[in-house]
Amino acid sequence: MRNLAAALILAAMIFAALPGAVLAQEATAYPLRLPSSGGEVIIPSRGGQYAHDQVGYAPARRAGDTLYVSGAIVFRGEGEATDVAAFEAQVRRTLTGLNRTLQAAGASMDDVALINSFHVWEGPDFAGSKNEQIEVISRVWREFAEGPRPAWTAVGTTGLLGTGGIVEIQLTVHAPPQAD
């Protein structure tokens, strides 16, 4: 179980933190679209390929007109602070990765219908309050989306997979398949 947890955290970190330059080199190969029951699996990057092939989950899966995006973890990396400013940068890093996945599926943050977020309200990786977590996520979200806000359920938890996790953000998106 520990190996699976470590592999999931590694996949999430790779998925969220791949630099743009690496993704640009992969532009001819990604995104991958794998046919699935009622839709397709979208693999946006090499990190997403690892998550799919080695860890066993799809970064995003379309079923009909709905795109389900696997949770991405807002985490405190080695040497990062625990204050609100550091948390803002960590949220931005995670939303950038989620936005990349949506773009690979032909969608945008404005297409998000539902956010489910799972929060470690009190832990060693964030020194702020519940309200500060929500305020920061809301503020950074507006950097990626201009339209009407999605529905949002925020749930508290005692921990996330791996170490350093503060919030996991999962998306449900209205994203009809694009015509080829």
C-alpha positions, -999 to +999 in steps of 0.1 A: +000+000+000+029+024+007+044+018-027+010+026-043+007+058-023+043+068-032+036+061-069+004+081-068+021+111-052+050+108-077+025+107-106+006+137-092+038+157-087+051+149-122+016+156-137+014+190-119+049+202-122+061+193-157+077+225-171+062+241-202+094+234-221+091+197-216+055+198-227+064+218-258+088+190-268+060+165-265+035+185-285+036+161-314+028+131-292+003+145-267-025+146-259-033+110-264-069+100-267-078+064-259-113+051-269-133+040-239-169+030-231-190+060-240-161+083-247-124+085-243-095+088-219-073+119-223-037+117-215-022+152-217+014+146-210+042+122-201+033+126-164-003+117-173+010+087-193+028+075-162-003+079-141-023+059-166+002+031-174+020+027-141-003+039-114-036+029-130-058+060-133-068+083-161-059+119-158-092+127-175-120+106-189-149+118-211-182+100-209-207+116-233-206+153-229-190+151-194-153+152-186-142+138-153-108+151-142-088+132-116-079+150-085-047+171-085-030+177-052-019+212-040+012+202-022+041+218-003+073+208-020+106+204-003+119+238+009+086+256+003+070+277+031+037+271+048+023+306+047-005+320+026+018+334-001+035+300-006+000+283-007-010+307-034+019+297-056+012+260-048-025+265-059-014+282-091+009+253-099-019+228-094-045+248-114-020+252-142-017+214-144-055+210-143-059+237-170-034+219-192-055+187-189-086+206-198-069+222-228-058+187-239-095+177-238-106+207-258-121+224-227-113+253-204-117+263-168-149+282-179-164+248-188-160+234-152-194+226-138-183+212-104-153+214-082-148+188-054-120+198-031-106+178-002-088+199+024-064+192+052-076+221+073-051+216+101-017+201+092+020+208+091+020+220+054-002+251+057-002+276+086-033+295+075-070+290+082-099+273+064-112+306+051-077+315+038-076+283+018-109+290+002-101+326-005-068+318-021-083+290-043-111+314-054-087+342-062-063+320-082-092+303-099-102+337-114-068+339-131-079+308-152-117+314-156-138+344-164-172+329-167-199+320-142-185+301-112-188+264-110-206+246-081-181+237-054-181+212-025-152+216-001-147+187+023-123+184+052-101+154+057-073+143+080-049+136+052-042+131+015-022+105-003+016+109+003+033+137+021+029+175+018-007+174+005-029+204+015-058+202-009-069+178-037-090+193-065-112+172-087-132+186-116-164+177-134-166+195-168-192+200-195-171+192-225-188+176-255-164+157-278-148+178-305-153+169-341-121+157-358 
